[in-house]
């Protein structure tokens, strides 16, 4: 298996623009997670899905952030409008049944100027 | 969620054994102890998980005393490529919401 796939790997955008991050989980995994990592705040869980249904979005920082999982093989994290403080590395992870062993993607490095 | 405490950083040399201890005084009966490893510019990677006593796999060993209030990740004969951040997490098996602390930054030198 190719592992968790994220795109784009790098994104540079201007403040106010919409940003969409994409994730393809490992086939057969039924849980998907979105994390954000910064030097100041470390690795934070934003939202996770189980069987395509959002279970906990308490980590989503603001209404500017939204996530969808239309099917078992695809998820998006959207930021609209983006702000400089959203600059971070965004990771997607997936797991099969038990959530303890999560497989992380390579991340998307987002820079908002 | 049980709070975990681990050293911020550790230094070692190639070929040495490295032991990273994590404190989790409020661990609950149903909680498991899990360790992840994160290399620079990569996502975290699951290393090992245990409930009690000792667990060993091809990467590391995990030692958990009887009171389970702490655990020690042991990396045998480290190499330069083991330089990474190591996270200790505690939660119920199957618990989805992993909370990553600051981790332990291990630097292995020649």
Boltz contact constraints between the chains, C-beta under 6 A:
constraints:
  - contact:
      token1: [A, 42]
      token2: [B, 102]
      max_distance: 6.0
  - contact:
      token1: [A, 43]
      token2: [B, 100]
      max_distance: 6.0
  - contact:
      token1: [A, 48]
      token2: [B, 96]
      max_distance: 6.0
  - contact:
      token1: [A, 91]
      token2: [B, 43]
      max_distance: 6.0
  - contact:
      token1: [A, 98]
      token2: [B, 93]
      max_distance: 6.0
  - contact:
      token1: [A, 98]
      token2: [B, 94]
      max_distance: 6.0
  - contact:
      token1: [A, 99]
      token2: [B, 94]
      max_distance: 6.0
  - contact:
      token1: [A, 99]
      token2: [B, 95]
      max_distance: 6.0
  - contact:
      token1: [A, 99]
      token2: [B, 96]
      max_distance: 6.0
  - contact:
      token1: [A, 100]
      token2: [B, 34]
      max_distance: 6.0
  - contact:
      token1: [A, 100]
      token2: [B, 49]
      max_distance: 6.0
  - contact:
      token1: [A, 100]
      token2: [B, 93]
      max_distance: 6.0
  - contact:
      token1: [A, 101]
      token2: [B, 46]
      max_distance: 6.0
  - contact:
      token1: [A, 104]
      token2: [B, 43]
      max_distance: 6.0
  - contact:
      token1: [A, 104]
      token2: [B, 44]
      max_distance: 6.0
  - contact:
      token1: [A, 105]
      token2: [B, 43]
      max_distance: 6.0
  - contact:
      token1: [A, 107]
      token2: [B, 43]
      max_distance: 6.0
